[in-house]
């Protein structure tokens, strides 16, 4: 920076500064660096597409991968918001296998690969304003071979599994390409069910049961198993019934309900970004649900958000936790009252009958206890505006007691 020159702006120098810093990055261990980063990601994110995104960021390079029919299977732009039509650019240039040429301010490297299960693949690297080094090209080819062997056995497949993975991994171009080939309206997806399974033996029959049921109400129905979780994406609703009631009715009447630990109903999804963020949110707290909500199987996304909120509250420090639990201090020494309140608000959804069945006591006994608890707390736990704070306090209490 020139001394005493104070009128220069941050935005005027940051790109040039970052470019100079990145130029000094060695390209000796591209394969190890990218594979190591990809291996640290959750299993469903260890894909060829994610590997290519990591590589694109490292080399600051556009990457295009095509199949034997010259259809794009992966397209990674750098920067991501680039408006360059890479396919059009490639159609106007001829590059020999293993060579690099210059065209319209782009250096273009091409390499043909063959992988068992995926057949012949064409790799293109397009770098703007400068050439790729020989080492970068060689290591990119080696990295792609490694990624295909590790995570690309079904890389070129066109099916609903690949589509769901593309949605969850934020692979928008791949998602739209697969959706178009499968004739699935991904823009119409408005609802998601997430089912935690305890028995994968019935998974195939459960999927058939869900599709048979959901197709009566939705034009778009996609279901896919990911780990021990069944993801159901629904859209283009064609009935007037409550969507939440439909989900609850299914789990109550399904002959495979014993294989289901829980179902989270996620309505009002605006786009596939909402699908991805909601899926990630549910997975953050999924393992806590059976311990926080006893004997409860149906969950709304609102309840999931409350669990996430309580988790953040606990992480914020002891003072926040003490302030939240202070509300329960009048009954903290009464195990009976504390258990009743937690069961009533968390497990039974403020339903006296369900609460009485879970605690094995009479319904009127629950009503009497709730009345006494309200008097002790100074909160009417039957009134929503006051019960909410009690709900969060009970949730926090159970979380720190896990």
N, C-alpha and C positions, 0 to 999 in steps of 0.2 A: 504494500500500500504506500503511495507517495506521502511523505511527511507533510503535515499541515494542509493536506487536501481532504477537506471534510464533506464535500458535496457528493462524493461517490456513494452510490446506493448498494445495499446488500445484494439485491436482485441482479445487479450489473456484473458482479464478480463471482457469485457462488458457483455458477455453471463452469466457468473457466477454472476456478480453483479446484473443484471436485474432479474435473477432467484431468488436471495435472496430477492430482493425488492418485487417481485410479490408473493412470498410465504407468506408475511406478510399481504397480502390483505385479508380482512374478506370476508367470503362467506355467510354472514347472509342475505343480501338483493339482491341476484342475480336477482330474478324476477323483483323487482322494478327498479333496475339499468338498466337492459337490455331493459325492456319495455319502460322506460322513454327515453332512447337513441333512440330506434326505432321510438317512437312517434314524435321525433323532426325532423325526416327525411321527405323529400317530399313524398307525398301520394303514388306515384308509387314505392317508395323504401321500403314501409312498408309491408314486406313480411315475410313468414316463413323462407326463405333462409337467408335473411339479419339478422333476429333475431338469427338464429343459428350461423352465422358468428360472431356476437357480443359476443355470449356466448362462442364460440370456443376461441376467443381472451382472454376473461376474465379467462377462466379455463385452457387455453393452452392445449386443448383437441381436438382430432379428433372426428367428429360426423357423423354418418351414419343413415339415416332414410329410411326405406323400406316400401313398400305397402304390401297388402295381398298376392300378387303374388311373393314376395321376389325380386321385382325390386327396385333398388335404386332410390328414388325420390330426395334425397338431400345427398350430400357428401361434408363435409367441412374438409379440412386437416389443421393440425397445426404442424409446420408452413405451409403456403400455398404452398411452393415449395417442400413439402415432396414428395418423390418418393415411399413411402410405398404403396403396393397394399392392401388396406383395405378390399376389398371384398374377396380376396383370404385368408387373415388372418381370416376373420369371418367364412369362409367355413370350416376351420380346427379346430374350437373350438365349444364346446357345452356349452351354458350358460343358466341357468334356469331364468325364469322371476323374475326380481327384485334382481338378484344376480350379484356379481362381481367376475371375475376369473383372474388369471395371465397366460399369454401366450406369449412367445417370447419377453420378456421385455415390454409387454403391459398389463395394467390392462383393462379388458373389462367388461363394465356394460351393461346389457340388460333389457329393459322394453317394454312390449307390451301395446299399448294404443288403445282405440277405439274412433273415432270421427265421429259424424253424417255427412254424405256427403263424407267422405274419407275412412270409414270402418276401418279395423284393420291396425295398423301401428306398426312397430318394430323400436325401438330406441336403438342405440348402441353408447356408449361413449368409446373411446379408448385412454387412456393416457399412454404416454411412460415413463418408468422408475419409476413411483410411482403410488400409489393407489389414487383413488378419495375418498373423505370423504362421509359419509352417507348423510350429509346435502347437499353437492354439487349434489349428484345423485337425491335426493328428489326434490330439487329446480329446477333442469333441467327438470324433468318430469312435474312439475307444470308450468314452463315457456313455455314448448312446448304446453301444453293444452291451456294456455292463448293465445299464438300466433296463434294457429289453430282456436280458437274461434274468434279472432279479425281479422285475415288476411288470414286465410287458408280455406275459404269456397270452393274455387276452386283449392285447393292446388295440388290435385292429378290428375287434368284433363290434358289430352293430346290434345292440340289444338294450333292454331296459336297465340292466345292471350297469352298463357303461354310461347310460344317460344319467342315472341317479348319482354315480360317482362324479360325473362332470358337473352336475348341479352343486353337489356338496363341496367340490374342490375349486369352485369358481372358475371353471373352464368354459367361459361363455360361448366362444366360437364353436368349440367341440359340442357343447350342449345343443345349440341351435341346429348344427349339422345333423346330429343324431336324431333330434326331435323331428326334423323334416323328413328324414329317411324312415323313421318309425311311425310317422303320421300322428304324433302326439303334440297336443297344444300345451306347451309348457307355460305360456303366458296366461293360460286359463287356470293354473293351479292356485287354489285359494284356501285349501285345508290340508293339514297333515296329521296323521295318526302315527305315534311312535309307541310301539309295543315292545316291552322288555320281556323276553322269553326265558323260561327255565328248562324247557325241554325241546331241543331242536329236532327230535325224531318226528314230530308232528308238523314241522315247518311247512312242508309242501302242501299238506292238506289244509293247514290254516290259511295259507295264501289263497288257495282255491276258494275257501269259504268266504274270505274277505272280498275277493273279486266278485263272487256270485252275489254277495249282499250289496256291496257298494255300487256295482254297475246298475242297480235298479234306480239309484238316485243321482249318479254322476256320469257324465259322458267321458270324462278323463279319469282313468284309474291306473295308477302305477304302483306296484308293490315290490320291494326288494329287501332281502336279508343282508344286514351288515353287522358282522360279528354276531352277537346274540340279540340283536335288535332288528325288528321288522319295521321298515319305513313304508308308509302308505301315503301316496300323494294323490289328492282328489281335486277335481275342478269341473267347472261348467255344471253347476248344481241345477237340477231340473224338477225340484219339488218345493213345496212350501213348508215342510216340516222343519223343526229345529235341528240344525246340524249336530249340536252337542248331544241332543237326545238320541240321534241316530247312532252315534258312537257308543253311548252308554247302553243302548238296547242291544247292540251287537255283542258287546262283551258279556252281557247278562245271559244271552241266549245261545252263544256259540258252543258247539259240542267240544271245542278245544280250549275252553276258557281256563282249564286247569294248567295248561301250558303257558299261560300268560301271567306274569308277575304284576304287570301294571300297563296301563295305556294312558298316554298323554294326548289330549285333544288340543290341537293348535289351529284355531280358526282365523279368518281375516288376514290371510297372508297376501300381501300386495304383489309380490314378485318372487323370483327364485332367490334373491338376496335374503329376503325374509325367511325363506325355507332354510337356507344355510345357517343364518345366525340363530334361528330358533332351534335347529338341530344341535348346534354347538352348545347353546344354553342348557338344553335338557341333559346333554351328556355330562355337563359339569356337575350336575347334582343327582343324576340317576341312581347312583349307588347309595345315596342317603335316604331316598324316598321310603323304602320299607321300614327303616328305623325311626323316621320322623312321623310317619302316618301309619299307625298300626291297623292292619286288616283293611287298608284302603287300596283299591285297584284303579279307580278312575281319577285322573288328575286333569285340571285345566292348566293352560299355560300361565294363567295368573298365579296359581299356587306355586308353579315352578319359579316364577320371578320373585315371589316372596321368599322362597328358600335361598335363592341367589342373593337377595338383599340381606337376609339374616347372616349369610356367610360373610359378606363384605363388612357387615356391622361388627362381627366378631374379630375380623382381621384388622379393623381400625383401632383396636386397643381395649384394654381392660376398663377404662373409664366409660366408654360407650356401652359396653356390656352391662356394667353395674347400673348405669342410668336406665337401661331398658328393663332390666330385671327388678329394679326398685318398685315397679308397679305391682309385682307379685309378692313383695316382702310380707304383707299381712297374712298370707296363707302359706308362706314358704316352709313353716314348721309343721304344717298339716299335710301329710302325705296323701290322705284321702281327698282333701279339697283340691290339691294341686293335680293329682291324677285325674280327677273328675273334670276339671277345667280343660286340661290338655286333651283329654279324650273327646269332650264335647265340641271344642272348637276345631281341633286338627283332624281327628279320626272320623267323627260323626257328622261334620258339616253343620253343627248347631242343630242337629235333629235329636230330640229327646228319646224317641223310640230306638233309633240306632245306637245311641249312647248307652241306653239301659241294657240292650242286648250284648254290647261289648263288655260292659262292666258286670253283667250278670246280676243286676239289681232291678227293682221296679221302676217304671217310667216316672211315677210320682216322686220317688226317692231322688231321681236325677233333678227334677224340677225344684225340689226342696233344697238340694245342695247348691244348685246354680243361684237360687235366690239368696242363700246365706253367703255364697262367694261374692256376689254382686255387692251385698251390704258391707262385707269386709274390705273389698277393694275400693269401694266408692265409685265403681264403674258398673253400668248396666250392660252386662255382656250379651244381652238380647238385642241391644240397639247397635246397629252397624257402626255408627260413628265412634262409639266407645269400645266396641268389641275388637275393632281392628288393632288397636294398640295392645290389647290383651293377646290377640292372635300372634302378633310379632314377638311378644314377650315369651309366650309358650313355645314358639318355634325356636327362639334363641336358647331357652332353657333346655330343650331336648337336644339341640345341636351340641352344646357344651357338655352334655351328659353322655354323648355317644362313646 
